[in-house]
């Protein structure tokens, strides 16, 4: 069993907050690019977000998330599956997952997949390894305003859909812990994780020793001054 703490970041989709988003992309392990299945215009904006994400975060794993699937039964399909899969293949996206925060459809699956993917793509970055079986990853949801990014995060973290919520202004952040079954992680990935943890511990040990040496040297300097 592996423990994973997800730091879940949601950027405001309003154009006037575009200048925020570049900083939000730093240190992201996995990104969910969210659009509203009932509003084709939000799907059309994916190209702009994808370009910005790649410029700021490089080749991180990106999932395409089609949210508000609960509305499709009333309004019908407004974005064809063919168009969506073309976008997935065009940008080499990691996967496409259909969700509904209102119906709690695929919410657990979405964030569980995020966690496993982050483990499989373990670098590690600073702060990602807490101990041998506990990891922390920054997960970012990006996309146009009112596509339901906050609702996805809140439904996952609080296990219920909030009817009354305000549009995210700038940033929303929550954390949630997950238990990942080792059977869900390929053997070769488990080996890579063990090697990463081992290397990280060696680096951390050297760093701490370096700090101790520095402290000793500073103490000796102070002693010399007062002789």
C-alpha positions as CSV (number, residue, x, y, z in Angstrom):
1,X,0.0,0.0,0.0
2,X,1.3,3.4,-1.0
3,X,0.1,6.6,0.6
4,X,-0.3,9.6,-1.7
5,X,-1.2,13.2,-0.7
6,X,-2.6,15.2,-3.6
7,X,-2.3,19.0,-3.5
8,X,-5.2,19.9,-5.8
9,X,-5.0,23.3,-7.6
10,X,-7.7,24.9,-9.6
11,X,-7.0,28.0,-11.7
12,X,-9.6,30.6,-12.4
13,X,-10.5,30.4,-16.1
14,X,-11.4,34.1,-16.5
15,X,-9.2,35.9,-19.0
16,X,-8.3,38.7,-16.5
17,X,-6.5,36.1,-14.4
18,X,-4.4,34.7,-17.3
19,X,-1.2,36.2,-15.8
20,X,-1.6,34.0,-12.7
21,X,-1.6,30.7,-14.6
22,X,2.0,30.6,-15.6
23,X,3.2,30.4,-12.0
24,X,0.6,27.8,-11.2
25,X,2.1,25.4,-13.8
26,X,5.4,25.2,-11.9
27,X,6.0,21.9,-10.1
28,X,2.9,20.2,-11.4
29,X,3.1,16.4,-11.6
30,X,-0.1,15.7,-13.6
31,X,-2.6,18.1,-15.2
32,X,-6.3,17.7,-16.0
33,X,-7.4,19.9,-18.9
34,X,-11.1,20.3,-18.3
35,X,-13.9,21.3,-20.7
36,X,-17.7,21.4,-20.4
37,X,-19.4,18.7,-22.5
38,X,-22.5,20.9,-22.9
39,X,-20.5,24.0,-24.2
40,X,-18.5,23.4,-27.4
41,X,-16.7,26.8,-26.9
42,X,-14.9,25.4,-23.9
43,X,-13.6,22.5,-26.0
44,X,-12.4,24.9,-28.6
45,X,-10.3,26.7,-26.0
46,X,-8.3,23.6,-25.2
47,X,-5.6,24.4,-27.9
48,X,-4.7,27.7,-26.2
49,X,-4.4,26.1,-22.7
50,X,-2.4,23.2,-24.1
51,X,0.1,25.5,-25.7
52,X,0.5,27.5,-22.5
53,X,0.9,24.3,-20.4
54,X,3.6,22.8,-22.6
55,X,5.5,26.1,-22.6
56,X,5.4,26.4,-18.8
57,X,5.6,22.7,-17.6
58,X,7.2,20.8,-20.4
59,X,6.2,17.2,-21.1
60,X,4.1,16.5,-18.0
61,X,1.3,13.9,-18.3
62,X,-2.0,15.6,-19.3
63,X,-5.5,14.1,-19.1
64,X,-8.4,15.5,-21.0
65,X,-11.5,15.7,-18.8
66,X,-15.0,16.1,-20.3
67,X,-17.1,17.3,-17.3
68,X,-20.9,17.8,-16.8
69,X,-21.9,14.6,-18.5
70,X,-25.2,14.8,-16.5
71,X,-26.4,17.5,-18.9
72,X,-26.0,15.4,-22.1
73,X,-29.1,13.4,-21.5
74,X,-31.2,16.6,-21.7
75,X,-29.4,18.6,-24.5
76,X,-27.8,15.7,-26.5
77,X,-24.3,15.3,-27.7
78,X,-22.8,18.7,-28.7
79,X,-19.2,17.6,-29.1
80,X,-18.7,14.4,-31.0
81,X,-16.5,11.6,-29.5
82,X,-14.6,11.6,-32.8
83,X,-13.6,15.2,-32.3
84,X,-12.6,14.6,-28.7
85,X,-10.4,11.6,-29.6
86,X,-8.8,13.5,-32.5
87,X,-7.8,16.1,-29.9
88,X,-6.4,13.4,-27.6
89,X,-4.3,11.9,-30.4
90,X,-3.3,15.3,-31.8
91,X,-1.7,16.4,-28.5
92,X,-0.6,13.0,-27.3
93,X,-2.7,13.4,-24.2
94,X,-2.4,10.7,-21.6
95,X,-6.1,9.7,-21.5
96,X,-9.7,11.0,-21.8
97,X,-12.1,10.6,-18.9
98,X,-15.8,11.6,-18.8
99,X,-17.0,13.0,-15.5
100,X,-20.0,14.5,-13.7
101,X,-19.4,16.2,-10.3
102,X,-23.2,16.4,-9.8
103,X,-23.6,12.6,-10.3
104,X,-20.2,11.7,-8.8
105,X,-19.4,10.0,-12.1
106,X,-15.8,8.8,-12.4
107,X,-14.6,11.3,-9.8
108,X,-12.7,8.8,-7.7
109,X,-11.4,7.2,-10.9
110,X,-10.1,10.5,-12.2
111,X,-8.0,11.4,-9.2
112,X,-6.9,7.8,-8.5
113,X,-5.5,7.8,-12.1
114,X,-3.8,11.1,-11.5
115,X,-2.1,9.6,-8.4
116,X,-0.9,6.5,-10.2
117,X,0.3,8.4,-13.2
118,X,2.3,10.8,-10.9
119,X,3.9,7.7,-9.3
120,X,4.8,6.3,-12.7
121,X,6.3,9.6,-13.7
122,X,8.2,10.1,-10.4
123,X,11.1,12.5,-11.0
124,X,11.3,13.2,-8.0
125,X,10.8,16.9,-7.5
126,X,11.5,18.6,-4.2
127,X,8.9,17.6,-1.6
128,X,7.4,14.7,-3.6
129,X,8.9,12.0,-1.4
130,X,7.8,12.2,2.2
131,X,9.1,8.7,3.1
132,X,9.4,5.2,1.6
133,X,5.7,4.7,1.0
134,X,4.3,8.3,1.2
135,X,4.4,10.7,-1.7
136,X,3.0,14.2,-2.3
137,X,2.1,15.5,-5.8
138,X,0.8,18.8,-7.1
139,X,-2.2,18.2,-9.4
140,X,-3.6,21.1,-11.4
141,X,-6.9,21.5,-13.2
142,X,-7.0,24.0,-16.0
143,X,-9.6,25.1,-18.5
144,X,-12.1,27.8,-19.2
145,X,-14.3,29.4,-16.6
146,X,-17.3,27.5,-15.2
147,X,-16.4,24.1,-16.6
148,X,-16.6,22.6,-13.1
149,X,-12.9,22.4,-12.0
150,X,-13.7,23.4,-8.5
151,X,-16.7,21.1,-8.3
152,X,-14.5,18.1,-9.4
153,X,-12.0,18.9,-6.6
154,X,-14.6,19.6,-4.0
155,X,-16.7,16.5,-4.8
156,X,-13.6,14.3,-4.6
157,X,-12.3,15.9,-1.3
158,X,-15.6,16.3,0.5
159,X,-17.5,13.3,-1.1
160,X,-20.5,15.4,-1.9
161,X,-21.6,17.9,-4.6
162,X,-22.0,21.5,-3.4
163,X,-24.9,23.2,-5.1
164,X,-24.0,26.7,-3.9
165,X,-20.4,27.7,-4.9
166,X,-18.7,30.8,-6.2
167,X,-16.7,31.1,-9.3
168,X,-13.0,30.6,-8.5
169,X,-11.1,33.8,-8.5
170,X,-7.4,33.3,-9.2
171,X,-6.8,30.0,-7.3
172,X,-8.5,27.4,-5.2
173,X,-6.4,24.8,-3.3
174,X,-7.4,21.6,-1.4
175,X,-5.5,18.5,-0.3
176,X,-6.7,14.9,-0.2
177,X,-5.0,11.6,0.8
178,X,-5.3,8.4,-1.2
179,X,-4.2,4.8,-0.6
180,X,-2.9,3.2,-3.8
181,X,-2.9,-0.5,-4.1
182,X,0.5,-1.8,-5.2
183,X,-1.3,-4.3,-7.5
184,X,-2.4,-1.3,-9.6
185,X,1.2,-0.2,-10.2
186,X,3.3,-2.1,-12.8
187,X,6.3,-4.1,-11.3
188,X,8.8,-2.0,-13.3
189,X,7.3,1.2,-11.9
190,X,7.5,-0.1,-8.4
191,X,11.2,-0.8,-8.9
192,X,11.7,2.7,-10.3
193,X,10.0,4.1,-7.2
194,X,12.2,2.1,-4.9
195,X,15.3,3.4,-6.8
196,X,14.1,7.0,-6.7
197,X,13.4,6.8,-2.9
198,X,16.9,5.3,-2.3
199,X,18.6,7.9,-4.4
200,X,16.6,10.7,-2.7
201,X,17.6,9.4,0.7
202,X,21.3,9.4,-0.2
203,X,21.0,13.0,-1.5
204,X,19.1,14.1,1.6
205,X,21.7,12.5,3.8
206,X,24.6,14.3,2.0
207,X,22.7,17.5,2.2
208,X,22.1,17.2,5.9
209,X,25.8,16.3,6.5
210,X,26.7,19.4,4.5
211,X,24.6,21.5,6.7
212,X,26.2,20.0,9.8
213,X,29.7,20.7,8.4
214,X,28.7,24.3,7.6
215,X,27.4,24.8,11.1
216,X,30.6,23.5,12.6
217,X,32.7,25.8,10.4
218,X,30.6,28.8,11.4
219,X,31.0,27.9,15.0
220,X,34.8,27.6,14.6
221,X,34.9,31.0,12.9
222,X,33.1,32.5,15.8
223,X,35.5,30.9,18.3
224,X,38.5,32.3,16.4
225,X,37.0,35.8,16.4
226,X,36.8,35.8,20.2
227,X,40.3,34.4,20.9
